Amino acid sequence: MMEGTDFFRRWKEGIDNLNALEIARAKATGMLGGTIGLVFATVVMMFRGMWYFGIFLFFMIWVQYITYIQARKQVKSLEEFYKCKKGEEDG
């Protein structure tokens, strides 16, 4: 059985060895999840009559969604970069 300190040491090593594409994908996934969560929270706030808080959440959704779009563009460009880089190494 793995000890707690060994798990955290291996986890830290794994995090330290992530490449830029893996980080961008994780960021995009997190932003999308956050956006979906904010949409649900806004709907609940509106049904509870807390429309003033819903307005705040709406703008948070907007910021989260724009950040998600930015992260997706970063993923696409990094995928292209790695594809070109791999082509140069193979050729």
N, C-alpha and C positions, 0 to 999 in steps of 0.2 A: 504494500500500500504506500502511496506517495505521501510524504510529509507536506505540511502546509508551506513551509519555507521553500521546498523544492519546487512546488507548483508555481509559486509566485516568481521564483527565479527564472523558470522556464517560460512563464508568461511574459515577463519583462524582456527576455531575449527575443521572443517571437515578435513583440511589439517593436523592438528596436530594429528588427530586420525587415520590416514592411517596406515595400517599394512605393513609389509615388502613385502608381495606378491603384494599388490596393487601398491606400489611404483615401484617394479620391472616391473610389467606389463605396467605401465605408461612410464617408461624409455624405454622399448623395443618398444612400440608404437611410441614414439618420435624419437627414433633412426631410425626406419624403414621409418617414414615420412621424416626425414632429408636426408636419403640415396636416396629416390625417388626424392626429390627436387634437390639434387646435380646432379643426373643423368640427369634430364631435363636441368639444368643449363649448364652442360657440353656439351650436344647436341647443345644447342643454341649457346654456345661460339664457337664450332667447325664450325657450319654453318655460323657464322659471321666472320670466319677467325681468330679468336683469339685463335689459337691452344696453344699458350704459357700459357694462363690462363686455358685452358682445361686440360693441364698437371697437374697444381696445383689442379684443382678440382678433377681429377682422383684420386690423392693420398688422398684427403679429403674423397672421396667416400670409399676408401679402409679402412681408419681409422673408419669411421662411420659404415661400414658394420661389421667390426671386433667387434666393441663395441656392435652392435645389436646382434651378435651371443653370446657374453658374457652375455648380458641381458636376452636372451632367455634361456640360460643354467641356469641362476639364477632363472628365473621363474619356470622352470621345477623342480629344486631341492627344491625350497620353496613349490611348490605344493605337492611334495612327503613328505616333512617335515610336512606340515599341515595335510596331509592325515594320516600319522603315528600318529601324535599327537592326531587327532580326534579318531583314532582307539583305542589308549590307554585310552582316556577318556571314550569311550563307553564300553570298555571291562573291 
